């Protein structure tokens, strides 16, 4: 079994989360093997206050603040939900 990312638009993500979208058909160069697991890659952003910082600067700021790993609150674009 292989994990494969699949992109959806915001309205399609809303339908997935609501349970009203259960089937997706996509053309492919080669057929996926039965049993492959698809996962949805969601667009997200960090808070606007972090705009203009490079990923390296964000990592450095997190580590300097005492976090063991880089951390930041995320906002998912599809439903505007915030997650820590």
C-alpha positions, -999 to +999 in steps of 0.1 A: +000+000+000+012+035-009+002+068+006-006+093-021-015+130-017-045+144-035-054+181-040-089+194-035-104+229-038-118+246-007-155+237-017-145+200-021-127+200+013-159+214+029-179+186+012-154+160+025-156+173+061-194+174+059-196+139+046-214+148+014-184+140-009-175+103-008-163+095-044-135+111-065-125+103-100-091+114-113-073+106-145-039+091-140-008+082-161-008+047-145-035+031-125-031+031-087-028-002-070-059-014-051-055-005-014-036+028-019-044+053+007-052+089-004-048+119+019-059+154+013-032+181+012-047+213+026-035+248+019-026+267+051-009+298+063+009+311+094-004+342+111+001+375+092+026+387+119+050+360+106+047+372+070+080+380+054+100+357+076+118+328+060+113+293+072+148+294+087+139+325+107+107+310+120+126+278+131+153+300+148+126+321+166+108+290+179+140+273+192+152+306+208+118+308+226+124+274+242+104+251+220+120+218+213+106+218+177+095+246+154+059+255+162+033+279+150-005+283+149-019+274+115-049+286+097-064+262+071-076+280+040-106+258+033-125+265+065-104+292+080-100+270+111-070+277+134-050+249+149-021+250+173 
